[in-house]
């Protein structure tokens, strides 16, 4: 007995919902009223639009966050370069060993190194700004070491960090909105399935019109249509095929006329288009495919004839 699991992936859920909405619309075109009251085409499309909009806004927010992250990285690199030059300059006055004056000049205890974290580097830029303001004779404009330059680096970094935190908050909010929209659409599709189960026989063809499995369908995929084959030369064969309903991928079967009593399966899980190599050359072959899912393999297709060169 085939089921209609609600997909976990957003794209797959949208496809399922859109196919069902298309099927409901086709029923309206055919003037067939099967009795759907709650989970109508209009309701489904409203929920689809909510997911599509929320996903677009979430992706836009992610892009903005990435840009703000780049801005912060750029500002931090500039601030670090200033601090390296500043430390070298100040060491000419304070020496290289830690002391009380270094604690003021670089906001550090027991060290004269530039900090390894962005939080601390921002504090060090503030310390450098204050120290150069109080000791202008330690500045060197030619080297780009002044209180003004330190203050500018501090301001750029601080602004960039605030902008990134704001962008992260927006992204988190948009992610929550997307998750909510997806849950609503999934709930809508579960509601539709519930209505259909009440309204349709388990073997009614309307299930398939909505691109859904009928409860009476087997768990395994339906029979496959035979593949279209294109010899590519050098023993290669291209296969083009459509996966049957419920199939995740296809198995390939080959039978050499007059040699193989039964088709033999080629190792692999195939998606269309697929290229197979190493087949017997210059002899007639029969090629079949079968759809496969977690429940097993469906019936093989009709044979497609080919001679591989």
Beta strands, then each sheet from edge to edge (+ up, - down):
strand 1: 228-233
strand 2: 236-240
strand 3: 249-256
strand 4: 264-270
strand 5: 274-276
strand 6: 284-293
strand 7: 296-297
strand 8: 304-307
sheet 1: 1+ 2- 5+
sheet 2: 4+ 3- 6+ 7-
sheet 3: 4+ 3- 6+ 8-
end
